Amino acid sequence: MKILAAGDIHGDTRIAKELAEKANKEQVDYVILCGDITQGDQNTEGLIGPFVKLGKKVILIPGNHETLATADFLAELYGAKNLHGYAIKTKDKIGIFGCGGANIGLSQLTENEIFGKLKKGFENIKGLSKKIMITHVHPSESKMEKFTSFFPGSAGVTKAIKQFKPDFLLCSHVHEAEGIEEKIGNTRILNVGKKGKIIEF
């Protein structure tokens, strides 16, 4: 299975189009958008459509720049899947679960709420051998925290990593940390950023 994961598009249709072309060229099975798809809940057109037009399955979560309602609207309009508090099982028996929003912004959540949403999704795929966790916010106790003094990492995300032990955590949020890879335990953490990352299983 091959995935293109990206985040922090912030309403830029040019970036969405470039990512869709990359997804098509790389023949990915899924496109995962890790939040901040819009800019302050505005500019919703032309962000999901380019992927769908090329026949790509889209998974998304809200960031701190859009509400859950906007993420639900985009998912319903384009036949995408909003994984905020949910999970899917792929045909390759890989479980993908997630929580959108952040500890700041339009979809602000408490750390307990973040952990709770991740736990809810995890319960549906816990029996699978391979798991991918998707969040917008980065974990606390990570290198990514050092790239910003404005956006604290999430203790709820870190707790979920340590308890659920996913193979991957895909996040975005801190633009300055785009492309950073690190590990907490055996979980590989990637800040996918607006340029996107290709992940293969």
C-alpha atoms as an extended CHARMM CRD file, in Angstrom:
* protein
*
       201  EXT
         1         1  MET       CA              0.0000000000        0.0000000000        0.0000000000  PROA      1               0.0000000000
         2         2  LYS       CA              1.1990000000        3.4870000000       -0.8270000000  PROA      2               0.0000000000
         3         3  ILE       CA              0.0420000000        6.7510000000        0.8020000000  PROA      3               0.0000000000
         4         4  LEU       CA              0.6050000000       10.4230000000        0.0820000000  PROA      4               0.0000000000
         5         5  ALA       CA              0.2300000000       12.3810000000        3.3300000000  PROA      5               0.0000000000
         6         6  ALA       CA              0.2580000000       16.1750000000        3.5240000000  PROA      6               0.0000000000
         7         7  GLY       CA             -0.9970000000       18.9950000000        5.7260000000  PROA      7               0.0000000000
         8         8  ASP       CA             -1.1080000000       22.7740000000        6.0840000000  PROA      8               0.0000000000
         9         9  ILE       CA             -2.4410000000       23.5190000000        2.6010000000  PROA      9               0.0000000000
        10        10  HSD       CA             -4.2090000000       26.5830000000        4.0710000000  PROA      10              0.0000000000
        11        11  GLY       CA             -6.5940000000       27.0920000000        1.1580000000  PROA      11              0.0000000000
        12        12  ASP       CA             -3.8890000000       27.1140000000       -1.5260000000  PROA      12              0.0000000000
        13        13  THR       CA             -5.4520000000       25.4480000000       -4.5790000000  PROA      13              0.0000000000
        14        14  ARG       CA             -2.1210000000       25.4590000000       -6.3980000000  PROA      14              0.0000000000
        15        15  ILE       CA             -0.6060000000       23.2450000000       -3.7020000000  PROA      15              0.0000000000
        16        16  ALA       CA             -3.6580000000       20.9630000000       -3.7700000000  PROA      16              0.0000000000
        17        17  LYS       CA             -3.3160000000       20.5460000000       -7.5330000000  PROA      17              0.0000000000
        18        18  GLU       CA              0.4210000000       19.8180000000       -7.2860000000  PROA      18              0.0000000000
        19        19  LEU       CA             -0.1830000000       17.2340000000       -4.5670000000  PROA      19              0.0000000000
        20        20  ALA       CA             -2.9420000000       15.6000000000       -6.6210000000  PROA      20              0.0000000000
        21        21  GLU       CA             -0.5750000000       15.3270000000       -9.5810000000  PROA      21              0.0000000000
        22        22  LYS       CA              2.0580000000       13.7950000000       -7.3120000000  PROA      22              0.0000000000
        23        23  ALA       CA             -0.5070000000       11.3100000000       -5.9260000000  PROA      23              0.0000000000
        24        24  ASN       CA             -1.4330000000       10.3230000000       -9.4680000000  PROA      24              0.0000000000
        25        25  LYS       CA              2.1720000000        9.9950000000      -10.6430000000  PROA      25              0.0000000000
        26        26  GLU       CA              3.1050000000        7.8870000000       -7.6070000000  PROA      26              0.0000000000
        27        27  GLN       CA             -0.0790000000        5.7870000000       -7.9970000000  PROA      27              0.0000000000
        28        28  VAL       CA             -0.9350000000        6.0560000000       -4.3060000000  PROA      28              0.0000000000
        29        29  ASP       CA             -3.8480000000        4.1470000000       -2.7910000000  PROA      29              0.0000000000
        30        30  TYR       CA             -4.7830000000        6.8900000000       -0.3110000000  PROA      30              0.0000000000
        31        31  VAL       CA             -4.2750000000       10.6030000000        0.1540000000  PROA      31              0.0000000000
        32        32  ILE       CA             -4.2060000000       11.6630000000        3.8150000000  PROA      32              0.0000000000
        33        33  LEU       CA             -4.6650000000       15.3430000000        4.6800000000  PROA      33              0.0000000000
        34        34  CYS       CA             -3.5200000000       16.1170000000        8.2270000000  PROA      34              0.0000000000
        35        35  GLY       CA             -5.5170000000       19.2830000000        8.8510000000  PROA      35              0.0000000000
        36        36  ASP       CA             -5.3060000000       23.0150000000        8.1170000000  PROA      36              0.0000000000
        37        37  ILE       CA             -6.7580000000       22.2930000000        4.7080000000  PROA      37              0.0000000000
        38        38  THR       CA             -8.4650000000       25.7080000000        4.7220000000  PROA      38              0.0000000000
        39        39  GLN       CA             -7.3870000000       29.1110000000        5.9620000000  PROA      39              0.0000000000
        40        40  GLY       CA             -9.6210000000       30.0480000000        8.8780000000  PROA      40              0.0000000000
        41        41  ASP       CA            -12.5700000000       28.0160000000        7.5290000000  PROA      41              0.0000000000
        42        42  GLN       CA            -12.4400000000       29.9640000000        4.2360000000  PROA      42              0.0000000000
        43        43  ASN       CA            -11.4180000000       28.9460000000        0.7140000000  PROA      43              0.0000000000
        44        44  THR       CA            -12.9660000000       25.4710000000        0.6710000000  PROA      44              0.0000000000
        45        45  GLU       CA            -13.1770000000       25.0950000000       -3.1180000000  PROA      45              0.0000000000
        46        46  GLY       CA            -10.5330000000       23.3090000000       -5.1610000000  PROA      46              0.0000000000
        47        47  LEU       CA             -8.8380000000       21.6050000000       -2.1990000000  PROA      47              0.0000000000
        48        48  ILE       CA            -10.2790000000       18.0680000000       -2.2490000000  PROA      48              0.0000000000
        49        49  GLY       CA            -11.6780000000       18.0100000000       -5.7760000000  PROA      49              0.0000000000
        50        50  PRO       CA             -8.3050000000       17.6610000000       -7.5760000000  PROA      50              0.0000000000
        51        51  PHE       CA             -7.6250000000       14.3710000000       -5.7500000000  PROA      51              0.0000000000
        52        52  VAL       CA            -11.1100000000       12.9830000000       -6.3060000000  PROA      52              0.0000000000
        53        53  LYS       CA            -11.0380000000       13.9390000000       -9.9870000000  PROA      53              0.0000000000
        54        54  LEU       CA             -7.9830000000       11.6930000000      -10.3810000000  PROA      54              0.0000000000
        55        55  GLY       CA             -9.7430000000        8.8150000000       -8.6080000000  PROA      55              0.0000000000
        56        56  LYS       CA             -7.8540000000        9.0210000000       -5.3180000000  PROA      56              0.0000000000
        57        57  LYS       CA             -9.3770000000        7.9970000000       -1.9830000000  PROA      57              0.0000000000
        58        58  VAL       CA             -9.0740000000       10.9040000000        0.4460000000  PROA      58              0.0000000000
        59        59  ILE       CA             -8.8270000000       10.6960000000        4.2380000000  PROA      59              0.0000000000
        60        60  LEU       CA             -8.8310000000       13.9650000000        6.1700000000  PROA      60              0.0000000000
        61        61  ILE       CA             -8.9960000000       15.4840000000        9.6250000000  PROA      61              0.0000000000
        62        62  PRO       CA             -9.5750000000       19.1040000000       10.6770000000  PROA      62              0.0000000000
        63        63  GLY       CA             -6.6700000000       21.2270000000       11.8300000000  PROA      63              0.0000000000
        64        64  ASN       CA             -6.7510000000       24.3370000000       13.9970000000  PROA      64              0.0000000000
        65        65  HSD       CA             -7.7700000000       26.4500000000       10.9700000000  PROA      65              0.0000000000
        66        66  GLU       CA            -11.0790000000       24.7070000000       10.2660000000  PROA      66              0.0000000000
        67        67  THR       CA            -13.9820000000       23.5160000000       12.3510000000  PROA      67              0.0000000000
        68        68  LEU       CA            -15.1740000000       19.9400000000       12.5370000000  PROA      68              0.0000000000
        69        69  ALA       CA            -18.2760000000       21.0780000000       10.6240000000  PROA      69              0.0000000000
        70        70  THR       CA            -16.1280000000       22.2630000000        7.6970000000  PROA      70              0.0000000000
        71        71  ALA       CA            -14.1560000000       19.0010000000        7.6780000000  PROA      71              0.0000000000
        72        72  ASP       CA            -17.4400000000       17.0530000000        7.6850000000  PROA      72              0.0000000000
        73        73  PHE       CA            -18.7730000000       19.2470000000        4.8650000000  PROA      73              0.0000000000
        74        74  LEU       CA            -15.6880000000       18.6410000000        2.7070000000  PROA      74              0.0000000000
        75        75  ALA       CA            -15.7710000000       14.9000000000        3.4170000000  PROA      75              0.0000000000
        76        76  GLU       CA            -19.4590000000       14.5790000000        2.5360000000  PROA      76              0.0000000000
        77        77  LEU       CA            -19.2300000000       16.7820000000       -0.5590000000  PROA      77              0.0000000000
        78        78  TYR       CA            -16.3320000000       14.8600000000       -2.0900000000  PROA      78              0.0000000000
        79        79  GLY       CA            -16.9170000000       11.3470000000       -0.7140000000  PROA      79              0.0000000000
        80        80  ALA       CA            -13.8430000000       11.5610000000        1.5060000000  PROA      80              0.0000000000
        81        81  LYS       CA            -13.5220000000       10.1370000000        5.0280000000  PROA      81              0.0000000000
        82        82  ASN       CA            -13.1340000000       12.3670000000        8.0690000000  PROA      82              0.0000000000
        83        83  LEU       CA            -11.2100000000       10.2550000000       10.5970000000  PROA      83              0.0000000000
        84        84  HSD       CA            -11.7230000000       12.5890000000       13.5720000000  PROA      84              0.0000000000
        85        85  GLY       CA            -12.4230000000        9.9940000000       16.2820000000  PROA      85              0.0000000000
        86        86  TYR       CA            -12.8210000000        7.1960000000       13.7490000000  PROA      86              0.0000000000
        87        87  ALA       CA            -10.8140000000        4.5190000000       11.9610000000  PROA      87              0.0000000000
        88        88  ILE       CA            -10.7170000000        2.5780000000        8.7220000000  PROA      88              0.0000000000
        89        89  LYS       CA             -9.3220000000       -0.8140000000        7.7870000000  PROA      89              0.0000000000
        90        90  THR       CA             -7.6540000000       -0.9220000000        4.3840000000  PROA      90              0.0000000000
        91        91  LYS       CA             -7.8200000000       -3.8830000000        2.0030000000  PROA      91              0.0000000000
        92        92  ASP       CA             -4.2120000000       -4.5730000000        3.0490000000  PROA      92              0.0000000000
        93        93  LYS       CA             -5.3800000000       -4.9120000000        6.6660000000  PROA      93              0.0000000000
        94        94  ILE       CA             -3.7470000000       -1.7020000000        7.8390000000  PROA      94              0.0000000000
        95        95  GLY       CA             -5.6380000000        0.2980000000       10.4430000000  PROA      95              0.0000000000
        96        96  ILE       CA             -5.7240000000        4.0850000000       10.1510000000  PROA      96              0.0000000000
        97        97  PHE       CA             -7.1670000000        6.1390000000       13.0250000000  PROA      97              0.0000000000
        98        98  GLY       CA             -7.0720000000        9.8000000000       13.8990000000  PROA      98              0.0000000000
        99        99  CYS       CA             -7.9810000000       12.9560000000       15.7550000000  PROA      99              0.0000000000
       100       100  GLY       CA             -8.1210000000       16.4070000000       14.2380000000  PROA      100             0.0000000000
       101       101  GLY       CA             -8.0890000000       19.8240000000       15.8340000000  PROA      101             0.0000000000
       102       102  ALA       CA             -5.3900000000       20.9240000000       18.2320000000  PROA      102             0.0000000000
       103       103  ASN       CA             -4.8200000000       22.3550000000       21.6940000000  PROA      103             0.0000000000
       104       104  ILE       CA             -5.3320000000       25.8190000000       20.0900000000  PROA      104             0.0000000000
       105       105  GLY       CA             -7.4850000000       27.2700000000       17.2990000000  PROA      105             0.0000000000
       106       106  LEU       CA            -10.9890000000       26.8880000000       15.8460000000  PROA      106             0.0000000000
       107       107  SER       CA            -11.2730000000       23.2220000000       16.7900000000  PROA      107             0.0000000000
       108       108  GLN       CA             -9.5610000000       23.5110000000       20.1590000000  PROA      108             0.0000000000
       109       109  LEU       CA             -9.5890000000       20.3280000000       22.2310000000  PROA      109             0.0000000000
       110       110  THR       CA             -8.3510000000       19.4750000000       25.6930000000  PROA      110             0.0000000000
       111       111  GLU       CA             -5.6080000000       16.8900000000       26.0260000000  PROA      111             0.0000000000
       112       112  ASN       CA             -8.1480000000       14.4330000000       27.4540000000  PROA      112             0.0000000000
       113       113  GLU       CA            -10.4050000000       14.9910000000       24.4360000000  PROA      113             0.0000000000
       114       114  ILE       CA             -7.5100000000       14.4150000000       22.0220000000  PROA      114             0.0000000000
       115       115  PHE       CA             -6.5560000000       11.1780000000       23.7470000000  PROA      115             0.0000000000
       116       116  GLY       CA            -10.1960000000       10.1150000000       23.9530000000  PROA      116             0.0000000000
       117       117  LYS       CA            -10.7870000000       10.5840000000       20.2200000000  PROA      117             0.0000000000
       118       118  LEU       CA             -7.6400000000        8.6160000000       19.4090000000  PROA      118             0.0000000000
       119       119  LYS       CA             -8.6530000000        5.8510000000       21.7970000000  PROA      119             0.0000000000
       120       120  LYS       CA            -12.1020000000        5.6490000000       20.2090000000  PROA      120             0.0000000000
       121       121  GLY       CA            -10.5840000000        5.1880000000       16.7650000000  PROA      121             0.0000000000
       122       122  PHE       CA             -7.9200000000        2.7720000000       17.9760000000  PROA      122             0.0000000000
       123       123  GLU       CA            -10.5100000000        0.4510000000       19.5490000000  PROA      123             0.0000000000
       124       124  ASN       CA            -11.8600000000       -0.3110000000       16.0690000000  PROA      124             0.0000000000
       125       125  ILE       CA             -8.5280000000       -1.4450000000       14.6050000000  PROA      125             0.0000000000
       126       126  LYS       CA             -6.5340000000       -2.6230000000       17.6350000000  PROA      126             0.0000000000
       127       127  GLY       CA             -6.4070000000       -6.2070000000       16.3920000000  PROA      127             0.0000000000
       128       128  LEU       CA             -4.5450000000       -5.3030000000       13.2200000000  PROA      128             0.0000000000
       129       129  SER       CA             -0.7870000000       -5.7450000000       13.0410000000  PROA      129             0.0000000000
       130       130  LYS       CA             -0.0700000000       -2.4410000000       11.2240000000  PROA      130             0.0000000000
       131       131  LYS       CA             -1.4600000000        0.8890000000       12.4010000000  PROA      131             0.0000000000
       132       132  ILE       CA             -1.1850000000        4.5220000000       11.2990000000  PROA      132             0.0000000000
       133       133  MET       CA             -2.2370000000        7.3460000000       13.6160000000  PROA      133             0.0000000000
       134       134  ILE       CA             -3.1380000000       10.7200000000       12.1150000000  PROA      134             0.0000000000
       135       135  THR       CA             -3.2190000000       13.9950000000       14.0230000000  PROA      135             0.0000000000
       136       136  HSD       CA             -2.8390000000       17.6370000000       13.1660000000  PROA      136             0.0000000000
       137       137  VAL       CA             -0.9360000000       18.6470000000       16.2810000000  PROA      137             0.0000000000
       138       138  HSD       CA              2.5080000000       17.2450000000       17.0040000000  PROA      138             0.0000000000
       139       139  PRO       CA              3.2980000000       15.2620000000       20.1670000000  PROA      139             0.0000000000
       140       140  SER       CA              4.8110000000       16.7520000000       23.2980000000  PROA      140             0.0000000000
       141       141  GLU       CA              8.2970000000       15.4850000000       24.2130000000  PROA      141             0.0000000000
       142       142  SER       CA              9.2240000000       15.6580000000       20.5080000000  PROA      142             0.0000000000
       143       143  LYS       CA             11.8860000000       17.5100000000       18.5000000000  PROA      143             0.0000000000
       144       144  MET       CA              9.0970000000       19.3660000000       16.7210000000  PROA      144             0.0000000000
       145       145  GLU       CA              8.3390000000       21.3140000000       19.8900000000  PROA      145             0.0000000000
       146       146  LYS       CA             11.7600000000       22.9610000000       19.6110000000  PROA      146             0.0000000000
       147       147  PHE       CA             10.8520000000       24.5440000000       16.2750000000  PROA      147             0.0000000000
       148       148  THR       CA              8.1860000000       26.8080000000       17.7710000000  PROA      148             0.0000000000
       149       149  SER       CA              7.5680000000       28.7800000000       20.9340000000  PROA      149             0.0000000000
       150       150  PHE       CA              3.9090000000       29.3880000000       20.0060000000  PROA      150             0.0000000000
       151       151  PHE       CA              2.4580000000       25.9180000000       19.5000000000  PROA      151             0.0000000000
       152       152  PRO       CA              2.9020000000       23.4470000000       22.3490000000  PROA      152             0.0000000000
       153       153  GLY       CA              2.9620000000       19.7450000000       21.5410000000  PROA      153             0.0000000000
       154       154  SER       CA              0.0900000000       17.5880000000       22.6720000000  PROA      154             0.0000000000
       155       155  ALA       CA              0.4390000000       15.4340000000       25.7750000000  PROA      155             0.0000000000
       156       156  GLY       CA             -2.6900000000       13.5730000000       24.6320000000  PROA      156             0.0000000000
       157       157  VAL       CA             -0.9800000000       12.5770000000       21.3850000000  PROA      157             0.0000000000
       158       158  THR       CA              2.1500000000       11.4570000000       23.2420000000  PROA      158             0.0000000000
       159       159  LYS       CA              0.0480000000        9.3900000000       25.6520000000  PROA      159             0.0000000000
       160       160  ALA       CA             -1.6800000000        7.7340000000       22.6840000000  PROA      160             0.0000000000
       161       161  ILE       CA              1.6570000000        6.9260000000       21.0340000000  PROA      161             0.0000000000
       162       162  LYS       CA              2.9660000000        5.2790000000       24.1910000000  PROA      162             0.0000000000
       163       163  GLN       CA             -0.2480000000        3.3660000000       24.8950000000  PROA      163             0.0000000000
       164       164  PHE       CA             -1.3440000000        2.3280000000       21.3930000000  PROA      164             0.0000000000
       165       165  LYS       CA              2.1090000000        1.9890000000       19.7950000000  PROA      165             0.0000000000
       166       166  PRO       CA              1.1870000000        2.7860000000       16.1620000000  PROA      166             0.0000000000
       167       167  ASP       CA              3.7810000000        2.1270000000       13.4790000000  PROA      167             0.0000000000
       168       168  PHE       CA              3.4350000000        5.7000000000       12.2180000000  PROA      168             0.0000000000
       169       169  LEU       CA              2.1770000000        9.0470000000       13.4370000000  PROA      169             0.0000000000
       170       170  LEU       CA              1.5230000000       11.4840000000       10.5990000000  PROA      170             0.0000000000
       171       171  CYS       CA              1.0660000000       15.1170000000       11.6560000000  PROA      171             0.0000000000
       172       172  SER       CA              1.7110000000       18.6770000000       10.4620000000  PROA      172             0.0000000000
       173       173  HSD       CA              0.8670000000       21.9500000000       12.3300000000  PROA      173             0.0000000000
       174       174  VAL       CA              4.3920000000       23.3490000000       12.8540000000  PROA      174             0.0000000000
       175       175  HSD       CA              5.4400000000       24.6550000000        9.4360000000  PROA      175             0.0000000000
       176       176  GLU       CA              9.0610000000       25.1120000000       10.4990000000  PROA      176             0.0000000000
       177       177  ALA       CA              9.2620000000       21.3870000000       11.3340000000  PROA      177             0.0000000000
       178       178  GLU       CA              8.0930000000       20.2190000000        7.9030000000  PROA      178             0.0000000000
       179       179  GLY       CA              9.9220000000       17.0710000000        6.8710000000  PROA      179             0.0000000000
       180       180  ILE       CA             11.1870000000       16.2890000000       10.3740000000  PROA      180             0.0000000000
       181       181  GLU       CA             11.2120000000       12.5890000000       11.2330000000  PROA      181             0.0000000000
       182       182  GLU       CA             11.7880000000       11.1350000000       14.6890000000  PROA      182             0.0000000000
       183       183  LYS       CA             10.7290000000        8.2790000000       16.9090000000  PROA      183             0.0000000000
       184       184  ILE       CA              8.9690000000        7.8870000000       20.2240000000  PROA      184             0.0000000000
       185       185  GLY       CA              9.4330000000        4.2720000000       21.2390000000  PROA      185             0.0000000000
       186       186  ASN       CA              9.0080000000        2.2990000000       18.0340000000  PROA      186             0.0000000000
       187       187  THR       CA              6.5830000000        4.7900000000       16.4840000000  PROA      187             0.0000000000
       188       188  ARG       CA              7.9620000000        6.6620000000       13.4900000000  PROA      188             0.0000000000
       189       189  ILE       CA              6.7330000000       10.2810000000       13.5640000000  PROA      189             0.0000000000
       190       190  LEU       CA              6.6030000000       12.3990000000       10.4180000000  PROA      190             0.0000000000
       191       191  ASN       CA              5.6970000000       16.0460000000       10.0440000000  PROA      191             0.0000000000
       192       192  VAL       CA              4.3950000000       15.7160000000        6.5010000000  PROA      192             0.0000000000
       193       193  GLY       CA              3.9050000000       19.4300000000        5.7310000000  PROA      193             0.0000000000
       194       194  LYS       CA              2.4660000000       20.9360000000        2.5780000000  PROA      194             0.0000000000
       195       195  LYS       CA              5.0460000000       19.2770000000        0.2950000000  PROA      195             0.0000000000
       196       196  GLY       CA              3.7770000000       15.8700000000        1.3910000000  PROA      196             0.0000000000
       197       197  LYS       CA              5.3990000000       12.5350000000        2.1260000000  PROA      197             0.0000000000
       198       198  ILE       CA              5.0680000000        9.2000000000        0.3750000000  PROA      198             0.0000000000
       199       199  ILE       CA              4.7690000000        6.2550000000        2.7650000000  PROA      199             0.0000000000
       200       200  GLU       CA              4.8520000000        2.6430000000        1.5620000000  PROA      200             0.0000000000
       201       201  PHE       CA              3.9720000000       -0.5750000000        3.3780000000  PROA      201             0.0000000000
